[in-house]
Amino acid sequence: MATVKEAFTAKYQGNTKAEIVEVSFSPGEEVKVLKEWKDETCLVKKGDQVFNVLKKYLSLS
């Protein structure tokens, strides 16, 4: 688990034919980290939305 440090907006597209939607993240919100790289993470927000996000936005536990 990780916690969002600062608010940011990410884009999500469920599949190649789906509309791209912007998803907001709020400080203090908990997210599940699936994978970590040098400067980025792959995380899940509330169910099935998967995002690649810069580590600077998260407090990793």
C-alpha positions in Angstrom: 0.0 0.0 0.0 1.0 3.6 -0.6 -0.5 7.0 0.3 -0.8 9.9 -2.1 1.4 12.8 -1.0 0.1 15.5 -3.3 -2.9 15.8 -5.5 -2.5 14.9 -9.1 -4.6 13.8 -12.1 -3.9 10.8 -14.3 -5.5 9.5 -17.4 -7.3 6.1 -17.7 -8.4 4.2 -20.7 -10.1 0.8 -20.1 -9.3 -0.5 -23.6 -8.3 0.9 -27.0 -11.9 1.7 -28.0 -12.9 3.3 -24.6 -12.9 7.0 -23.9 -10.0 8.5 -22.0 -11.0 9.8 -18.7 -9.1 11.9 -16.1 -9.0 10.5 -12.6 -8.1 12.7 -9.6 -6.0 11.5 -6.7 -6.2 13.3 -3.4 -3.6 13.7 -0.6 -4.0 10.9 2.0 -5.7 8.5 -0.4 -4.5 4.9 -0.2 -3.6 3.0 -3.3 -2.2 -0.5 -4.0 1.2 -0.6 -5.6 1.7 -3.5 -8.0 5.2 -2.8 -9.3 8.0 -0.3 -8.7 10.7 0.9 -11.0 13.4 3.6 -10.6 11.1 6.6 -10.8 7.7 5.2 -11.4 5.1 2.8 -9.9 2.3 0.8 -11.3 -0.7 1.1 -9.0 -4.4 0.3 -8.7 -7.0 2.7 -7.5 -10.3 1.4 -6.1 -10.7 -1.8 -8.0 -9.6 -2.2 -11.6 -8.1 1.1 -12.7 -4.4 0.7 -13.3 -2.0 3.6 -13.6 1.7 4.3 -14.0 2.6 7.1 -11.7 5.8 9.0 -10.7 7.0 8.0 -7.3 7.2 11.7 -6.2 3.4 11.7 -5.8 3.4 8.8 -3.3 4.6 7.9 0.2 5.6 4.3 -0.2 5.3 2.1 2.9 
